[in-house]
């Protein structure tokens, strides 16, 4: 009895510290992703494809430095020799490149509110893909959540008279990206490093052509050049934070933290950049938020049930 009580404070601290660190890392990642649109807004005078090319190039350079620092080039060589890994990463490279391009274009063309909607939809769409491709089972509440999300998209389409393609493309590409990456047994740093390396040569060629034509933004120097170069760390640092947080937190907690980023996108769109929040948006977001509340409640319930049934 005395032995248990003497060890309890230290044991409790040791159990709390990984969770606290995980929330700091995970929350930091999603907060950084949440303010990322403000960074892209600083570059809105630059075409989206040129911004994307700089993001890819500087991410590749930053990733190479990190991989060198961690002395993990052997993992890169091993991945390059695996047909399965390279097939999956080739597909994920095209998908994440599309996601980044649409996101940057949307932010700098007044569609930040639509990006927020897309990333709120993302976890629900991931559930659908898990059912279709991974044969995961759907509970009734999860099914209702997915139905509400579908109704939200249909309502916005009918009210606007046009399909909300920005939201759907962002949600779909990120959900498919996650699904494809599940098939590649490679860590976050190695995976993103290889993806940016694969896109790096086309990006370098395109940027070199722009500078040769005299139309590239980087050649002008000044603060704009520094901002373009900062796109690399802005891409990698949140991912590293997320990776550290995910190792320390239950999946359900990570799932709840991910709503921080689209919430901040929503607040920036409406209160910082003055995008119109119409009655159609109100109905659409209300349906999505209701779906997410139900989805999160069910996710937490299933996680508690799983822990209860797990052998001690």
Order of alpha helices (4+ residues) and beta strands (2+ residues): alpha-alpha-alpha-alpha-alpha-alpha-alpha-alpha-alpha-alpha-alpha-alpha-alpha
